[in-house]
């Protein structure tokens, strides 16, 4: 069974990061990413000013104001990226 594609807006810093890897990764294609690149990517996706989606940026900046702890927000947000990038556990 095929599922619908999910769209997610990312910032220019994300694409630039992928393009500047030793082995560049085509935008929209995922593969396992090794350290230290994955840690650098996590820092990038955790930083609100680099987020391309204004809603996620607002959540990242004001999660506590709407009743979501920053730890919970980061766990869910980064967990999504762990799954997308096939992060081994």
C-alpha positions in Angstrom: 0.0 0.0 0.0 1.4 3.4 -0.9 1.0 6.4 1.3 0.8 10.0 0.4 4.0 12.1 0.4 4.5 14.5 3.2 5.7 18.0 2.4 8.0 19.8 4.8 9.5 23.3 4.3 13.1 23.5 5.3 15.5 26.5 5.4 18.2 27.3 2.9 20.8 26.3 5.5 19.6 22.7 5.4 20.1 22.5 1.6 23.4 24.2 1.9 24.5 21.7 4.5 23.6 18.7 2.3 25.3 20.3 -0.7 28.5 20.9 1.2 29.0 17.4 2.6 32.0 15.4 1.5 29.6 13.2 -0.4 26.7 15.6 -1.2 23.2 14.3 -0.6 20.5 15.2 -3.2 17.8 17.3 -1.7 14.7 15.2 -0.9 16.7 11.9 -0.8 17.7 10.3 2.5 20.4 7.9 3.5 22.2 7.1 6.7 24.3 10.0 7.8 27.4 9.3 9.9 29.0 11.3 12.7 30.1 14.0 13.0 27.8 15.2 10.2 24.6 14.0 11.9 25.4 15.9 15.1 26.0 19.0 12.9 22.7 18.4 11.2 20.9 18.1 14.5 22.3 21.5 15.6 21.1 23.0 12.4 17.5 21.6 12.6 17.3 22.6 16.3 18.1 26.3 15.6 14.9 28.3 15.0 16.6 30.9 12.7 17.5 28.1 10.2 13.9 26.7 10.0 12.2 27.3 6.8 8.7 26.7 8.2 7.4 29.6 10.3 5.1 27.4 12.3 7.9 25.1 13.4 10.0 28.2 14.1 7.3 29.6 16.3 6.9 26.3 18.2 10.7 26.1 18.7 10.8 29.6 20.0 7.7 29.6 22.1 6.9 26.0 23.0 6.8 26.7 26.7 4.3 29.6 26.2 1.8 27.2 24.7 2.3 24.5 27.3 4.8 22.2 25.6 8.2 21.7 27.3 11.2 22.4 25.2 12.5 19.0 25.9 9.3 17.4 24.6 9.2 19.6 21.5 12.9 18.8 20.7 12.4 15.1 21.3 9.5 14.9 18.8 11.1 17.3 16.3 14.5 15.6 16.3 12.8 12.2 16.5 11.2 12.9 13.2 14.6 13.7 11.7 16.1 10.6 13.3 13.5 8.4 11.4 13.9 10.4 8.2 17.7 10.0 8.2 17.5 6.4 9.4 19.6 7.1 12.5 20.7 3.8 14.0 19.9 3.5 17.7 
